[in-house]
């Protein structure tokens, strides 16, 4: 199993945000994107997740199911700046939706209560999501990754709105995912406490109206 990006380039409007981005991640490996705001970290994550079309380049995920490989969006969890949970639904209802939408009967994830326990918030999944604090909401957004197994985790500032103890908890969950052969691609302003990871520093804004095909 591996995730490979070759010569990726992407625009935001007329601006070329990045070009010639390549990386290779095998099972159990992680890549952390660093750089200032606006440097292209979120844009790159969205390209890999299939939410944005690249200006140039390819990104392919190989897991043995297809000789040609497939787009990583088909095998990924994407955790962006927003939690993607409905405030009026209970935590359990939200997580049950994501388990059904993203999960696979061949590789089941944790139960809802086990996932809640893993993030340190057991016993409150009956509450409406909108009733929770920002930190609790972010923890349960992370629990989506646990109830539905997907081999690639794409994380954009995953520890936003969290305290130091939650940072350590999530670092442990990410390490456990890697130890099971998962792949992690994350953007962060602060260290996640991960070991043996690759780092890619994004600089941003290659140039206005610059071509990448010549």
N, C-alpha and C positions, 0 to 999 in steps of 0.2 A: 504494500500500500504506500502510495506517495502522491504528493501534490507538487506540481511543477508550473511555474510561471516563466514565460519567455518574452523578453523585450516589450513589456507592457508600457503603454502610454495612455494618458487620459486627459481630457479637457474639462474645464469648468467655464461654460460660456465660450469666449474666444481665447481664453488663457490655457496654455498647455501646462498642466499642474505638475506632471512628472513624465519622464520618458526613460526607456531602456532599463526598466525594472525587471530583474530576473531573480528567481530563488527556487530552491528545491528542498522539500521537507519530506522525510521518510517517516514511517510509523514511529511514534514516541518522540518526535521532535517538535520544537516550537520556534516561532519567529516573532520577535517583539519589535514593533515599529515605534520609533521615537522621533521627536522633532517638534518645533513650535506649532502653535495654532495656525491653520491654513497651509501647512506644509504638504498636505496630500494624504495623510494617514487614513482618514475616514474614506476618502475617495478610493484609495487602493483597496480597502476592505470591501467596499461596496462593489467594486469591479470583480473581485474574487468571488464574492457571494452571488454574483449574477444580477445585482440590482442596478448596475450601470454598465453601459456598453463601452469597452475600451476603444480608444482611438486607433490603437495598434497592439499587436501581440496576442498571445494565447495563454490560457490557464486551464490545466487539465488535471483531473483527479483519477488515479488508477487504483482499483481495489481488486482486480482480478475478475470482476463480473463482465467487463467488456474489454476486448482486445484494444480498441481505439481509446478507451478511457471515456470519461464523461465530465460534464461541468461540475465543479465542486459544489455549486449551489444545490445540487441534487442530493448531496451527502453531508450537508453542513447545517449547523446551528449558527444563526447570526444574532448576536446581542448588540444592538446599537445604543444610541444615547437614550432612546425611549424604551419603555418597558414592554410595550405591545401587549398590554393586559387591559381588560375592560373594568372600569371602576365599579359599575353596578353589579357585576357578577362576583360571586365568592371566589376566594383563592382556589378552592378545590375545583370549581367550575372552569375557571381560567386554565388551570393546569390540565384538567381532563380534556379540554379542547385541544391544547397543544400536543398532548400525548396522542390523541387520535389523528391529528393533522400531520404530525411529523414522525410519529413512531412507526415501528415495524414489528409484526408479530414474530419475525425470525430472531430479532435481537431486542427484546423488551427492556425498557428502562426501569427505574425504581417506581414503587408505588407512590402515590401522592403524599402519604404520611411519612414514608421513609425519606422522600426528597425533602420534606419540610424539616425533618429531624436533622438531615445532613447539613442544612443551612442554619440550624439553630433556632428554628421557629415552629416547633411541633405544637399541635394543639390549637392552632388558630386558623386553620384552613377553612373553617366555616364562616369566617368574617368576610364582608365585602372588601374587595381589593382597595377601593377608594378610601376605606376607613383607616388603612395602615399608614404609618409614617413613611417618609421618603426612603429611609434606610431599609425598612422592612419590605417595601415594595421592590427595591432593587434586589434584595436577597431572593424574593420569590420569582423575580424575572430570571435570575440565575438558575432557579430550580427547574425552569423549563428545559434546561440542558440535561437534567438528570432523569426526568420522567420519560423522555423519548431519546433513545440512543441514536446518535449520529457521530461518525468518526471524526469529522472536522468541526472544530469550534472556532468561529470568527468573532472576536470580541473587541468592541470599540469602547474604550474607557470602562472596563467591566466593574471597577471598584468605585465609580462615581457615587457620591452620597453615602459612603460607608466609612466607618471608623476603623482604627488600626486592627482591632480584633477580627472584624469581618474581612479585612484585607488578608490576614493570615489564614482565615478559614477558606476563602476562595482560592488562595494560592495552593492550599492543600488539595482542594477538589480538582484544580487544574493539573497538579502533579499526579494525582491518581488517574486522571484521564490519559495523561501521557504514558504512565506506567502500564496501562492496558493496551497501548499501541495506538492511541489517538494522536491527532495532529492539532496544534493550536496556532492560530495567527491572531495576534493581539496588538492593539494600539494603546499606549498609556503614557501619562505624564509622570507617573511615579513607579518605582520598582515593584514588581509583583512577587518578588522573592523566589523566582523560579531558578532552577539550576540547569546548567548546560544548554542554554538557549542561544539561538542566533539573534543578532540585532541588525536592524536596517534603519539608518537615520535618514529621514525624509527631509529634503530641503525646500521643495515647493517652487512653483512658478518658474518653469523652464524658460518661458518667454511668451509674449503676446504674438499671436498669429504665426508662430514658428511651425514649420512643417516637420513631420517625422517620417515621411515616406521616401524622401530623396536620398 
